[in-house]
């Protein structure tokens, strides 16, 4: 149980940090490293700790499932800026992504976003049940 919770939190933190690094470069946000670490880890871990504290260890499986849903929703937030950067001749120069790679990347990003939007109502219902309890 602890290993599953740790792996879920690890992937959540990794996704959060990856998105933050992409957005820092895209939006030119500059945050001191210790503040960034504190903020991203608090956002990633605190909700799980609170829910487990309130609902007990029976909620761990639900939280692991919910963390994977959140990761799926975060993926387009990292993919779109990354695709934008890698397709830019100004930023990448001769290392710019080729047409096939860009087509595959944009197609994947759009497909993932469409699937996320299609499943969003069910994901919100599931998240609410996890938070308040079944």
C-alpha positions as CSV (number, residue, x, y, z in Angstrom):
1,X,0.0,0.0,0.0
2,X,2.8,2.4,0.9
3,X,4.7,1.6,-2.2
4,X,1.6,2.2,-4.4
5,X,1.0,5.5,-2.7
6,X,4.6,6.5,-3.1
7,X,4.7,5.6,-6.8
8,X,1.4,7.6,-7.3
9,X,2.9,10.6,-5.5
10,X,6.2,10.3,-7.4
11,X,4.4,10.3,-10.8
12,X,2.2,13.2,-9.7
13,X,5.2,15.3,-8.6
14,X,7.1,14.4,-11.8
15,X,4.1,15.5,-13.9
16,X,3.7,18.7,-11.9
17,X,7.4,19.5,-12.1
18,X,7.6,18.8,-15.9
19,X,4.6,21.0,-16.5
20,X,6.1,23.7,-14.3
21,X,9.4,23.7,-16.1
22,X,7.7,23.9,-19.5
23,X,5.5,26.8,-18.4
24,X,8.4,28.6,-16.8
25,X,10.2,28.7,-20.1
26,X,7.0,29.5,-22.0
27,X,5.6,32.1,-19.7
28,X,9.0,33.3,-18.4
29,X,7.9,32.8,-14.8
30,X,10.8,32.9,-12.4
31,X,10.4,31.4,-9.0
32,X,13.2,30.7,-6.5
33,X,13.9,26.9,-6.5
34,X,13.1,26.4,-2.8
35,X,9.8,28.2,-3.3
36,X,9.0,26.2,-6.5
37,X,9.8,22.9,-4.7
38,X,7.7,23.8,-1.7
39,X,4.7,24.9,-3.8
40,X,4.7,22.0,-6.2
41,X,5.2,19.4,-3.5
42,X,2.5,20.9,-1.3
43,X,0.0,21.0,-4.2
44,X,0.9,17.4,-5.1
45,X,0.9,15.8,-1.6
46,X,-1.3,17.9,0.7
47,X,-4.7,16.9,-0.8
48,X,-3.8,13.2,-0.5
49,X,-2.7,13.6,3.1
50,X,-5.8,15.4,4.0
51,X,-8.2,12.9,2.4
52,X,-6.4,9.9,3.9
53,X,-6.5,11.7,7.3
54,X,-10.2,12.3,7.0
55,X,-11.4,9.1,5.2
56,X,-8.7,6.6,6.4
57,X,-6.7,4.1,4.5
58,X,-9.7,2.8,2.6
59,X,-9.4,5.8,0.3
60,X,-5.8,5.0,-0.9
61,X,-6.9,3.0,-3.9
62,X,-9.4,5.7,-4.9
63,X,-6.7,8.4,-4.6
64,X,-4.2,6.4,-6.7
65,X,-6.8,6.2,-9.5
66,X,-7.6,9.8,-9.1
67,X,-3.9,10.8,-9.3
68,X,-3.7,9.0,-12.7
69,X,-6.8,10.9,-13.9
70,X,-5.1,14.2,-12.9
71,X,-1.9,13.2,-14.7
72,X,-3.9,12.5,-17.8
73,X,-5.5,16.0,-17.5
74,X,-2.1,17.6,-17.0
75,X,-0.5,16.0,-20.0
76,X,-1.8,18.4,-22.6
77,X,-0.7,21.3,-20.5
78,X,2.9,20.2,-21.0
79,X,2.5,18.8,-24.6
80,X,1.1,21.9,-26.3
81,X,3.9,24.3,-25.2
82,X,6.5,21.7,-25.9
83,X,5.2,21.1,-29.4
84,X,5.1,24.9,-29.9
85,X,8.7,25.3,-28.9
86,X,10.0,22.3,-30.9
87,X,8.2,23.5,-34.1
88,X,9.7,27.0,-33.8
89,X,12.5,27.8,-36.3
90,X,13.4,30.8,-34.2
91,X,13.9,28.9,-31.0
92,X,15.2,25.5,-32.4
93,X,17.0,26.6,-35.6
94,X,18.1,23.5,-37.5
95,X,16.9,21.2,-34.7
96,X,13.3,22.1,-35.4
97,X,11.0,19.0,-35.5
98,X,10.2,17.5,-38.9
99,X,6.7,17.5,-40.4
100,X,6.0,13.8,-39.6
101,X,7.0,14.2,-35.9
102,X,5.0,17.4,-35.6
103,X,2.0,15.8,-37.2
104,X,2.2,12.8,-34.9
105,X,2.8,15.1,-31.8
106,X,-0.1,17.5,-32.6
107,X,-2.3,14.6,-33.4
108,X,-1.5,12.9,-30.1
109,X,-2.0,16.1,-28.2
110,X,-5.3,16.8,-29.8
111,X,-6.5,13.2,-29.3
112,X,-5.4,13.1,-25.6
113,X,-7.1,16.5,-25.0
114,X,-10.3,15.3,-26.7
115,X,-10.4,12.1,-24.6
116,X,-9.7,14.2,-21.5
117,X,-12.6,16.5,-22.3
118,X,-14.9,13.6,-23.1
119,X,-14.1,11.9,-19.8
120,X,-14.1,15.1,-17.8
121,X,-17.6,14.9,-16.4
122,X,-17.1,11.4,-15.2
123,X,-13.7,12.3,-13.8
124,X,-15.2,15.2,-11.8
125,X,-17.9,12.9,-10.4
126,X,-15.3,10.3,-9.4
127,X,-13.1,13.0,-7.8
128,X,-16.0,14.4,-5.8
129,X,-16.8,10.9,-4.6
130,X,-13.2,10.3,-3.6
131,X,-13.1,13.7,-1.7
132,X,-16.4,13.3,0.2
133,X,-16.5,9.5,0.4
134,X,-18.8,7.0,-1.2
